[in-house]
Amino acid sequence: MKFVDEAKIYIRAGNGGRGCVSFRREKYIPRGGPDGGNGGKGGDVILRASESRHTLLDLKFNQHWKAESGGHGEGNNRTGRSGADVEIIVPVGTIIRDEETGTVLGDLTEEGQVCVAARGGIGGKGNAHFKSSTRQAPRFAQGGVAGENRTITLELKLLADVGIIGFPNAGKSTLISSVSAARPKIADYPFTTLIPNLGVVKYGDHESFVIADIPGLIEGAHRGTGLGIQFLRHVERTSLLLHVIDISREDSSSAWQDFETINNELESFNAAMLEKPQIVVISKMDLPSTAEKIDLEIKPFRKRDIPVFPISAVTGKGLKELTWRIVEHIEERKGR
């Protein structure tokens, strides 16, 4: 299934039905009065969040949505039928914006949460509504109100507690596959991960947290280099960032330089991202080249009280300690 996290659709709510102009005509009732009913309400366009959806792909190919208009009023004071609503199912984590104004119409962060993105028009009043002691035979009725219509943009932000960031091939996908049941594609070439991956890490008896592996950033990503920053929105909701750094290569820069480079890209995307707590993870501790340099590389982080965890996803070294440090952060955030 292709991962699509942005879509633009046009929605139109139903129009309200017309009110009816009618007069009672029955045998043996010579003074029948107005009995025109009201028009029915137009249907709404509703977006509903569901955990059964994980992408906006369907909406890329179905871009026009229209609710049913209300029925017209009829004689004998019969109100027109209300138009049926249209319900659009979107993934949990979808933000709905008005394309023209940029106004956020809804942020669906929970299963079953709904947003009425376009409201149907109300029905017009029939002539029976306008009867009074001084106007006993009104020969007019109201037309229905037009339903709202707009173009909306949908933006999916994955809901995760922890986001993994870092350069390509730093070991992010290997890490998420080691601590969760996620099985991302892993290979020895840049940009193996082309879409965000989610994994669930269980701890305690019934507790868990969600971790997201974001495709690798490189210097200049905010200008569109590499995969750009198109997936960084998926870590905006996270409460903790795991910064995975690989120092095993002979031509690699220092861990601190990698750390600063990636953080510069985060700042270019959204300065508020730097306010999130970060844990630095030095990966590939099973390699001799990493073990030789580790003491020197972690000094700049220790001086700035930035937590550092050397790990090996292959041997499992440091994974338990890292996981429990994440758990501590999540429990502190929950106030436990």
N, C-alpha and C positions, 0 to 999 in steps of 0.2 A: 504494500500500500504506500503510495507516494505521500510524503509529508509536506503539507501546505499549511503555512501559518498566517497567511494574509489573503483576504478576499474582498471584493467590492460587489455589492448587489443593489438592485433597485427594488424598492418595496412600495406598494400602494394599498392603502386600506380601502375598505368598501365605502361607497357613498350611502348616505341615508336615503330611505325611500320617500317618495312624495306623499304629502297628505292628500286625502280624497275630498272632492266636493260631491256631496250626495244628499238627497232629501228622501225622507221616509215616504214611501208610496204603498199604502196597503188599503185594501177594500174596507169600507166602513170606518176608516180613520181619515176624515177630511182634512185635518189640520196637522199632518205629519211634518215634523221639523227636520233640521239638518242632522244627518247621521254619518257624515264622512269621518272615517277613522284616520289615525296617525300612521305615518310611514315607519318602517322598521329601521333599527340601527344597523349601520354598516359593520362588517367584520373587522377585527383588529389584526395586525401583523405582530406575532409574538415570537420571541426567540427564547428557547429553553435550553439550559445547560444539561448535558448528560455525559456521564463517564463512559458511555458506550461509544462515544466518538472521540477520536484522537487527532483529527486533522480537519481542515476546512476544504479538502479536495472536492467534495460534492458541490460546494457552492461556487467553485470555479467554473463549473459547467452548467449550473442552473442559477442564472443571475437575475431572473425576473420573478417576483412573487407578488401575487395580487389576491386580496381577500374578496369575499363575495359582498355585493351591495345588498342593502336592506330591501325588503319587498315594499311595494306601494300600499298605502292604506286603502280600505275598501268600504263600501256602504255597510249600513247596520252596525256602525261603530267598531268595525274590525280593524285591528292594528296589523300593519304589514309584518311579515316574518323577518326576524333579525338575520343579517348575513352571517355566514359561517366564518369563524376566525381561521387564519392561516398560522400554523405553528412550524417554526424552523428550528431544527435540533442542531446545536453547536457544541463543541467540546467545553468541558469545564475549564475556566481560565480565559474565556473569550471576552475581549473588550469591544463594545459597539460604539462607533462614533458617527456623527453626522458628517458626511463628506464635505458639505459646503461650509459649515461653520466650525467644524472640528470639535464640537461639543460632545462630551462623553455621555451617551444615552444609558449605558449600563455596563457593569463589570461583573460578569457571571463567574463567581468563584466557588460556588457550591452546587452539588447535585440537585437538580430540580428547580434551581433559581430561574426566574423569568424576567424578561424585559419587554414591555409593550413599546415597540419601536415606531409604530404608526397606528394611530387610533382611528377607528371608523367614525364616519359622520353620523350625527343624530338624525332621526327621521323628522320630516316636516309635520306640522299639526294639520289635522283635517278640519273641515269647516265646522264640525260639531264643537270644536274647542273654542271657536270665536262667537258662539251664540251668547247673547246677553238680553237683558230686558229691553234694551233700546235697539238691538240689532238681532232680530229673531230669525232672519233668513240670510246669513252670510253666504255669498256665492264665490268664495275664494278659499284657498288653502295654501299652506307653505310648501315650498320645495324642500327636498332633503339637503342637508349640509354635506359638502364633498369631504371624503376621507383624506387623511394626511398622506402625502407621498414624499419620498426622499430617497436619495442614494446614501447608503451607509457603508462604512468600511469596517471590516471585522479583523481583529488582530488577536492571535492566540499567544498567550504567555503561559508556558507550562508551569504548573504548580509544584514546586519542589522546595524542600527545606534547605538543601545544600547544593551549591553549584560548583562544578569542577572546571577550572579554566587553566590555560597554559598554551605553550607553543605546540605545533603539530608534532606527533611522535614523542611527546613527553611522557607518555604512559597513562594518560587519562582513561582511555577505554579499558586498558588492562586493569586499572584500579577498580572501576565500576563493576567489571565482570568478576573481580575477586571478592568484593564485599556484598554483592547482590546477585540476583538471578538474571540480571540483564546480560545479553550476549551480543554486544556490538561487534561490527566487523573490525578486525585487528590485522594490520599488515605493516611491513617495514617500508612505508613510503608516505610522504606528506599527505595530509587531508584524507586519511583513511575514513574518518568519521565525517560524513556529509550532512547528517541531520542530528539534532539533539537526541540523546538516549536517556531514558528514565530507568532507574532501578530502585527497588524497595529493600531497605536494610532492616531486618527485624532484630529487636533486642528485648530483654526482659521476657515476661510471659506473653503479653499481648500488645507490646509497643512496637512501633516502626517509624522510620523516617524515609523520605524520598530524596534521592540524589540524582542530579542531572549532569550528564557529560556534554559539554558544549563544544562543537567543532573548533579546531585549533585556530587561535589568533596568530597573526604575525605583525611585525612592525609595519605601520601604514594601513592597518585594517580599516581605520575610520575613514580613509580615502578610497576604500574599495579594494585594496590589495588582498590577494588570496580570496578567501570566502567573505572578506569584509566583516562587518559587524551585524549582519542580518540576523544572527541567532542570539545576540547578547540580550535581547528583550526577555529571553527565557530564564535569565538569572536575576532579573530585576526584582522578582518577588521572593527570592531566597533570603534567608537570614544569615547565611554563612557561606564564604567562598573558600574552596580548597584550591590553592595555587600550586599546581604540579610542575616541578622543574626537573629537567634531565641534564646532569653535568657529566655524563659518561663519555660524550664525544670529545675527541682531541681538539676539534675546531670550535667547541662550544665556548660561549662567553661565560662570564661568571654568573652564579646563581642570582646574585643581587642585581646584576645588569638585566637579566631576563625578567626578574620580578618588577623592576622599574619600567621596563619596556611595555609589558602587558598592562601594568597599571596606568600608563600614559594612554593606552588605547581605551581602557575603561573610562578614564576621565573625559576623553574626547567624545565618547558615546553619551555618558551621563555622569556628571561630577558626583552625584549622590552615591554612585556605586562604590566610591572609595571610602564611604562611611561604614560600609559593611565590614564586620570582623573577618580577617583572613587567617587561614592556617597554611603555612608553607609545607609542601610535601616534596621531599627529595626522593625521586624514584630510582629504580634499578640498582638498589644497594647490593644485589647479587653479583654485579660486575666489578672486577678489580679496579677499573679506572674510576668508578664512583667512590669506592671505599677509600682510595688513596687521597682523594681531595676533600672528603666530607668535612673534616675538622676545620679546614681553612674556609670552606664555602659557607658554613653556617654562622661564622662569627659576626658578620654584619647584621644578621637577623637577631642574634642573641643580644647584641648591644641595644637594639631598638625594642626589645621585649616582644618580638614577633614569634609566636610558637612555630617550631620546626619539627617535623617528624620524618626521619629517614625510613624508607620502607622498601620492601621488595615484594611486588605482587606475585612473583614466581615462587619464592620460598615462604611467603607469608610473614616475613620479618616486619615488625612494627605495625601490622594491620590492626591487631587487637587494640593496641594503645591508641592508634588514630581513631578507630571507631568509638571508643569510650570517651575520647576528648570531644568528638562531635555530639555524642549523647549528652554529655555534661552541658554543652552549650544549649542544646534543644530543651533540656529539662530546666535550665536556668531561665530560658526565654518563656517557658510555660509557667514559671513561678513556683516550681516544685522544690 
